[in-house]
């Protein structure tokens, strides 16, 4: 037979793994992923227990309570408690007027400082259906504001000692028959 079967020898060689390209990929990929990773930021918002209104002194302005009522209609700022100082209605698009509130609180803080009144506390009185984001945004607004000091943007203090409470029903608008 001219065409004989040749026995093919099975070549058994140990296969070598070439992982060089995989290692190159990992060397590039790991730092890129770590740099693009958004680390979660945890902030703790400290709140205080509200002071009792009965302990207010008419003579001592530092003992009088600064209140901010947050309702569906907007903000109402009271000083001393239950005496309306300023009302901030919601914007036309339904958002709360945080910027106007911040500007007014800045001027109020400056007035307190000019009269030598050390006031750093405020009580937020919240309507029953106030959502969480509104509470946190309001707390951020009354706590501090952005100020430029020596060409740097810093947080200047307004009223950092924040207490939470329920809004009195007398200051909240009664729901109409359409809302029921």
C-alpha positions, 0 to 999 in steps of 0.5 A: 500500500502506497498510502500507508497509514501513518501513525500520528504521534500524539504530541503531549506537551504541557500547555503554558498559560500566557496571562500577560495580557490579562495582567496588563488589563487588570493593572489598567482597569483596577485604578480606573475603576477605583478613581471613578467610584463614587464613595458614599458620603454620610453626614450626621445632622445633629438636632436638639430637643426643643425648649419649652415655650413656658420658660421664655423670658420677655426681658431676655432676647437670648431666651426667646425662641426663633421658630420656622414653621414649614407648611404646604404654603411655604415658610413662616418665621416667628420671633419670639415664638408665635409672633410672625416675623416674616412669611415666605410663600412658595414659588410659582413652580411649587418649590420652597424659597430657600434662597429668600429664607437664607438671605433673610436669616443672614440679615436677622443674624447680623441684626442679632450680632449688632444688638449683642444677642448671641442666638444660635438656635432655631426650632423647625415646626413641621407640618405633618405631611412634610417630606424628608428632602424638604426637612433636610434642605431646610435644615441645611438652609438655616444652619449655614450659608456660603460666604467668600472669605479671603477668596475662598468659599466657606460655610458661614454659621447662621443657626446651627442648633436646630430643634424639630417639632410639630407645627401648631394647627392654628398656623397651618391652613385648613384644607379645602373641600377639594383637598379632602 
